[in-house]
Structure formats: C-alpha cells, structure tokens
Amino acid sequence: MIPNVVEIASSGFYLSKTRGFLSIKDSEGSLSNIDLDEIGVLVITSSRATLSTALMNTLANRGIVTLLCDNKHRPAAYIYPFRSHKEVTGRLFDQIETGKPLKKRLWQSIVIAKILHQAFVLECLRRDRARLLRRLASEVSSGDKENKEAQAARLYWTSIFGSDFRRIPGGGGLNRLLDYGYGVLRSAVLRAIAGSGLNPSLGHHSRRNPFCLADDLLEPFRPVVDFAVHRLNSNKFLGLNVSAKRYLGGLLMHRLRLRQACPP
C-alpha cells in the first residue's frame, strides 16, 4: 500500500494521537480519525493548527514526514523522522568515504535522467525542443561540468509554460503550484531516505542544503510535477486551491512505467 498525503488546511484544528489513529478535533469535539498506517506525509498549511507532542513523536517513530507551509502555502520546514536503522552508522561512513569519481558519475546519471524526462514531457505536449533536449542529455559528462542541466532548463521552461515564464522558487503564479508539488514529492523522498538509514545532508551539493540528497534523488521526478502543473493550468485551475493541492498530492499514488505512451 502506498501511504497517503494528509493536509490540514483549515484553522482551529487540534491534532493528537488516539491509539493507532491521527485524531482531528475542533472546538466542538472529534471530527475524524485517520489510521496512521495510511499516512506517509502530513502537510500543515493552516497557520492555526495545534499538534500534540505525543503525536509528533509518533509521526517520527513511524517514519512520517511532516511538512510545514508558510502563509503562501510554500514549503517552509520539514520535520524529518530521524529514526534508528540497524546500518545507519555503516551507511554514514559509506556516504562520507564515497570517492569523487563515483559521485560525479552518479550526478551524471541523475542529470541525464532529468533531461530525458523533461524531453518526454515536451514530446507529450508536442513541443519542438524535445529532440534538442535529448541531444543535450547525450552530451552530459561526468559531473556535468558543462552544466547541460542549466542549458536544458532554459529551453524546457519556456517550451512548457511559454516565453514569459520564469522558474523562481518562492515566486507567484505557476511557481506556487510547482513549489507545492515539489514539496510533497520531497517529503516522500525524505521518508524513503530515513527508512534506508542514509544521511539526507550528504549529496551533490551539501554545504547550504540540509536535505540535498533528497533534492538530488528528486531531480528526475520533477518533470512529473511539471506535467501535472501544465494540466492544471490548461484546465484553468485558479491558483493553489483545494482541488489543485489534492491533485498534486495525489501524484504519489501514480504508477510510473518506462517507455510508456504519453498520458491522455
């Protein structure tokens, strides 16, 4: 079973643990109970929700990531489940001792996968630059020292969202939808990292980003969010509303297949 994304968007709710359930109450009493086994990510977009300490400890022990959003619904903080793993120390040393040649080859593989997936999105949308992106993917070197990732991004964003679009994390418009979708996927990746005993701070770029490994592993999947946001925009969704957040949160439930035809 794939865990669900649960969002708390309304104000005045009190969240606590009741046996094996997430209990949600308002001032008049209990509203609902959700089985904790069915939750993978808890998203808090309300500015006035209260969580008990017992619940927070239970979420962490169960490996559930809690994502806190600011008043513009942008990811502001992650409560990361630093639970024990039988090989956590050994894996930490393995991460630290990984040589630069291997790190560069791994980053090369990640960048190639990301650009190819971007090209696939453009092919699904019948954009002319898909072939150019595939050529850039074939030219990515170890460590991507020529920064083909950035070259592809400049072509990709204007192709998918138009010449006036600029990808600005924390920006308005479609950027809000992208930030929210990436935030949900990042939470799921963090959950997997915690379960595997890896350290999320040891990734491609690690000096300023405490979760850089999650962002590295997320890169090839970002086009999934991009395609979803394009569909929302085409269907004239008005901003980051409830329906849009439900749709983006549901991306974790989608099955991805290699060499699959473009979605309808």
NUZAKOL-906170 format. One record per residue (C-alpha): residue in three letters; chain; x, y, z. Coordinates in nm, 3 decimals, padded with zeros to 5 digits. Layout:
N
PT,ALA,A,X,Y,Z
...
END
This chain:
264
PT,MET,A,00.000,00.000,00.000
PT,ILE,A,00.126,00.347,-00.091
PT,PRO,A,00.088,00.592,00.202
PT,ASN,A,-00.135,00.896,00.152
PT,VAL,A,-00.073,01.267,00.182
PT,VAL,A,-00.293,01.423,00.450
PT,GLU,A,-00.329,01.802,00.452
PT,ILE,A,-00.456,02.019,00.736
PT,ALA,A,-00.567,02.342,00.572
PT,SER,A,-00.843,02.480,00.797
PT,SER,A,-00.778,02.679,01.116
PT,GLY,A,-00.871,02.580,01.468
PT,PHE,A,-00.797,02.208,01.448
PT,TYR,A,-00.627,02.015,01.726
PT,LEU,A,-00.431,01.708,01.616
PT,SER,A,-00.341,01.430,01.856
PT,LYS,A,-00.270,01.057,01.872
PT,THR,A,-00.553,00.826,01.975
PT,ARG,A,-00.430,00.468,01.981
PT,GLY,A,-00.324,00.400,01.623
PT,PHE,A,-00.505,00.695,01.474
PT,LEU,A,-00.449,01.062,01.395
PT,SER,A,-00.736,01.231,01.576
PT,ILE,A,-00.857,01.563,01.435
PT,LYS,A,-01.078,01.779,01.656
PT,ASP,A,-01.220,02.128,01.658
PT,SER,A,-01.366,02.327,01.948
PT,GLU,A,-01.683,02.117,01.939
PT,GLY,A,-01.517,01.776,01.954
PT,SER,A,-01.389,01.498,01.731
PT,LEU,A,-01.423,01.538,01.355
PT,SER,A,-01.240,01.235,01.219
PT,ASN,A,-00.978,00.971,01.286
PT,ILE,A,-00.724,00.860,01.024
PT,ASP,A,-00.528,00.537,01.052
PT,LEU,A,-00.163,00.631,01.100
PT,ASP,A,-00.059,00.331,00.888
PT,GLU,A,-00.219,00.502,00.589
PT,ILE,A,-00.024,00.829,00.623
PT,GLY,A,00.308,00.890,00.453
PT,VAL,A,00.322,01.270,00.458
PT,LEU,A,00.137,01.516,00.682
PT,VAL,A,00.111,01.863,00.526
PT,ILE,A,00.021,02.156,00.753
PT,THR,A,-00.089,02.460,00.551
PT,SER,A,-00.307,02.608,00.824
PT,SER,A,-00.148,02.885,01.028
PT,ARG,A,-00.357,02.793,01.334
PT,ALA,A,-00.335,02.418,01.382
PT,THR,A,-00.221,02.260,01.709
PT,LEU,A,-00.027,01.932,01.728
PT,SER,A,00.037,01.737,02.048
PT,THR,A,00.389,01.628,02.144
PT,ALA,A,00.276,01.265,02.161
PT,LEU,A,00.154,01.288,01.803
PT,MET,A,00.479,01.441,01.680
PT,ASN,A,00.682,01.163,01.843
PT,THR,A,00.452,00.901,01.695
PT,LEU,A,00.481,01.051,01.346
PT,ALA,A,00.860,01.047,01.372
PT,ASN,A,00.872,00.690,01.505
PT,ARG,A,00.651,00.573,01.219
PT,GLY,A,00.870,00.745,00.960
PT,ILE,A,00.605,01.001,00.862
PT,VAL,A,00.740,01.333,00.734
PT,THR,A,00.558,01.648,00.847
PT,LEU,A,00.571,01.938,00.601
PT,LEU,A,00.501,02.286,00.738
PT,CYS,A,00.396,02.555,00.491
PT,ASP,A,00.402,02.935,00.523
PT,ASN,A,00.105,03.166,00.473
PT,LYS,A,00.151,03.140,00.096
PT,HIS,A,00.141,02.759,00.110
PT,ARG,A,00.510,02.730,00.023
PT,PRO,A,00.714,02.459,00.199
PT,ALA,A,00.880,02.627,00.497
PT,ALA,A,01.013,02.339,00.710
PT,TYR,A,01.028,01.961,00.727
PT,ILE,A,01.009,01.757,01.045
PT,TYR,A,01.235,01.473,00.943
PT,PRO,A,01.197,01.131,01.109
PT,PHE,A,01.548,01.059,01.234
PT,ARG,A,01.459,00.706,01.335
PT,SER,A,01.716,00.439,01.406
PT,HIS,A,01.834,00.196,01.140
PT,LYS,A,02.045,-00.110,01.201
PT,GLU,A,02.305,00.000,00.946
PT,VAL,A,02.284,00.377,00.989
PT,THR,A,02.644,00.417,01.112
PT,GLY,A,02.791,00.198,00.841
PT,ARG,A,02.594,00.377,00.571
PT,LEU,A,02.703,00.714,00.705
PT,PHE,A,03.068,00.611,00.671
PT,ASP,A,02.999,00.475,00.322
PT,GLN,A,02.848,00.808,00.221
PT,ILE,A,03.139,01.005,00.363
PT,GLU,A,03.401,00.781,00.204
PT,THR,A,03.241,00.777,-00.141
PT,GLY,A,03.504,00.894,-00.388
PT,LYS,A,03.464,01.192,-00.620
PT,PRO,A,03.472,00.985,-00.941
PT,LEU,A,03.169,00.783,-00.828
PT,LYS,A,02.987,01.097,-00.710
PT,LYS,A,03.044,01.258,-01.050
PT,ARG,A,02.915,00.953,-01.235
PT,LEU,A,02.608,00.937,-01.013
PT,TRP,A,02.536,01.304,-01.072
PT,GLN,A,02.583,01.247,-01.445
PT,SER,A,02.319,00.972,-01.433
PT,ILE,A,02.077,01.194,-01.240
PT,VAL,A,02.114,01.485,-01.482
PT,ILE,A,02.071,01.259,-01.786
PT,ALA,A,01.754,01.109,-01.640
PT,LYS,A,01.614,01.452,-01.556
PT,ILE,A,01.675,01.594,-01.905
PT,LEU,A,01.534,01.284,-02.073
PT,HIS,A,01.220,01.309,-01.862
PT,GLN,A,01.191,01.677,-01.950
PT,ALA,A,01.221,01.580,-02.315
PT,PHE,A,00.948,01.320,-02.267
PT,VAL,A,00.716,01.586,-02.122
PT,LEU,A,00.778,01.809,-02.423
PT,GLU,A,00.712,01.518,-02.657
PT,CYS,A,00.380,01.455,-02.483
PT,LEU,A,00.294,01.821,-02.535
PT,ARG,A,00.423,01.810,-02.896
PT,ARG,A,00.689,02.074,-02.842
PT,ASP,A,00.968,02.109,-03.098
PT,ARG,A,01.255,02.132,-02.849
PT,ALA,A,01.220,01.775,-02.721
PT,ARG,A,01.476,01.648,-02.971
PT,LEU,A,01.722,01.920,-02.868
PT,LEU,A,01.688,01.817,-02.503
PT,ARG,A,01.759,01.456,-02.593
PT,ARG,A,02.075,01.568,-02.767
PT,LEU,A,02.182,01.764,-02.457
PT,ALA,A,02.120,01.454,-02.244
PT,SER,A,02.357,01.255,-02.467
PT,GLU,A,02.626,01.519,-02.411
PT,VAL,A,02.622,01.522,-02.028
PT,SER,A,02.969,01.444,-01.900
PT,SER,A,03.082,01.304,-01.565
PT,GLY,A,02.984,01.562,-01.301
PT,ASP,A,02.806,01.767,-01.571
PT,LYS,A,03.095,02.012,-01.580
PT,GLU,A,02.948,02.185,-01.888
PT,ASN,A,02.624,02.240,-01.693
PT,LYS,A,02.397,02.081,-01.950
PT,GLU,A,02.128,02.073,-01.681
PT,ALA,A,02.103,02.453,-01.683
PT,GLN,A,02.113,02.466,-02.063
PT,ALA,A,01.825,02.221,-02.081
PT,ALA,A,01.628,02.413,-01.817
PT,ARG,A,01.639,02.736,-02.019
PT,LEU,A,01.490,02.558,-02.319
PT,TYR,A,01.249,02.349,-02.117
PT,TRP,A,01.070,02.613,-01.910
PT,THR,A,00.991,02.842,-02.199
PT,SER,A,00.874,02.544,-02.405
PT,ILE,A,00.634,02.408,-02.145
PT,PHE,A,00.493,02.731,-01.999
PT,GLY,A,00.567,02.998,-02.261
PT,SER,A,00.835,03.256,-02.331
PT,ASP,A,00.725,03.483,-02.045
PT,PHE,A,00.759,03.218,-01.774
PT,ARG,A,01.050,03.228,-01.530
PT,ARG,A,01.108,02.949,-01.280
PT,ILE,A,01.151,03.131,-00.948
PT,PRO,A,01.129,02.923,-00.628
PT,GLY,A,00.902,03.115,-00.392
PT,GLY,A,00.756,03.316,-00.678
PT,GLY,A,00.393,03.365,-00.769
PT,GLY,A,00.167,03.219,-01.034
PT,LEU,A,00.259,02.875,-01.159
PT,ASN,A,00.567,02.880,-00.937
PT,ARG,A,00.342,02.832,-00.635
PT,LEU,A,00.196,02.516,-00.785
PT,LEU,A,00.544,02.387,-00.872
PT,ASP,A,00.676,02.462,-00.523
PT,TYR,A,00.387,02.279,-00.360
PT,GLY,A,00.420,01.975,-00.585
PT,TYR,A,00.797,01.954,-00.538
PT,GLY,A,00.748,01.993,-00.163
PT,VAL,A,00.516,01.694,-00.143
PT,LEU,A,00.748,01.476,-00.351
PT,ARG,A,01.047,01.590,-00.147
PT,SER,A,00.869,01.479,00.170
PT,ALA,A,00.818,01.132,00.025
PT,VAL,A,01.185,01.111,-00.077
PT,LEU,A,01.292,01.218,00.273
PT,ARG,A,01.073,00.944,00.416
PT,ALA,A,01.246,00.687,00.197
PT,ILE,A,01.590,00.821,00.293
PT,ALA,A,01.506,00.794,00.663
PT,GLY,A,01.388,00.437,00.615
PT,SER,A,01.709,00.338,00.438
PT,GLY,A,01.942,00.476,00.705
PT,LEU,A,02.106,00.733,00.477
PT,ASN,A,02.201,01.086,00.580
PT,PRO,A,01.997,01.342,00.383
PT,SER,A,02.269,01.609,00.412
PT,LEU,A,02.531,01.420,00.213
PT,GLY,A,02.452,01.477,-00.151
PT,HIS,A,02.579,01.652,-00.460
PT,HIS,A,02.580,01.999,-00.303
PT,SER,A,02.581,01.979,00.075
PT,ARG,A,02.716,02.299,00.231
PT,ARG,A,02.395,02.502,00.249
PT,ASN,A,02.119,02.248,00.197
PT,PRO,A,02.046,02.010,00.487
PT,PHE,A,01.837,01.786,00.260
PT,CYS,A,02.048,01.795,-00.055
PT,LEU,A,02.042,01.417,-00.103
PT,ALA,A,01.662,01.431,-00.120
PT,ASP,A,01.683,01.704,-00.381
PT,ASP,A,01.938,01.503,-00.581
PT,LEU,A,01.713,01.196,-00.586
PT,LEU,A,01.410,01.414,-00.661
PT,GLU,A,01.559,01.570,-00.976
PT,PRO,A,01.448,01.303,-01.228
PT,PHE,A,01.093,01.316,-01.091
PT,ARG,A,01.041,01.692,-01.107
PT,PRO,A,00.902,01.667,-01.463
PT,VAL,A,00.613,01.464,-01.319
PT,VAL,A,00.511,01.773,-01.122
PT,ASP,A,00.578,01.999,-01.422
PT,PHE,A,00.342,01.797,-01.640
PT,ALA,A,00.077,01.795,-01.367
PT,VAL,A,00.102,02.174,-01.327
PT,HIS,A,00.071,02.216,-01.703
PT,ARG,A,-00.251,02.012,-01.697
PT,LEU,A,-00.385,02.220,-01.410
PT,ASN,A,-00.302,02.538,-01.597
PT,SER,A,-00.466,02.405,-01.915
PT,ASN,A,-00.781,02.325,-01.718
PT,LYS,A,-00.785,02.683,-01.586
PT,PHE,A,-00.738,02.600,-01.219
PT,LEU,A,-00.733,02.928,-01.031
PT,GLY,A,-00.414,02.912,-00.831
PT,LEU,A,-00.325,02.677,-00.548
PT,ASN,A,-00.678,02.590,-00.443
PT,VAL,A,-00.805,02.278,-00.269
PT,SER,A,-00.856,02.085,-00.592
PT,ALA,A,-00.508,02.171,-00.719
PT,LYS,A,-00.345,02.064,-00.392
PT,ARG,A,-00.542,01.739,-00.389
PT,TYR,A,-00.430,01.668,-00.746
PT,LEU,A,-00.064,01.744,-00.674
PT,GLY,A,-00.069,01.546,-00.350
PT,GLY,A,-00.213,01.251,-00.541
PT,LEU,A,00.097,01.228,-00.761
PT,LEU,A,00.247,00.993,-00.502
PT,MET,A,-00.022,00.743,-00.590
PT,HIS,A,00.063,00.735,-00.960
PT,ARG,A,00.246,00.439,-01.108
PT,LEU,A,00.529,00.529,-01.344
PT,ARG,A,00.627,00.300,-01.628
PT,LEU,A,00.931,00.309,-01.852
PT,ARG,A,00.864,00.364,-02.224
PT,GLN,A,00.502,00.441,-02.156
PT,ALA,A,00.293,00.633,-02.408
PT,CYS,A,00.205,00.992,-02.327
PT,PRO,A,-00.085,01.026,-02.082
PT,PRO,A,-00.419,01.134,-02.238
END
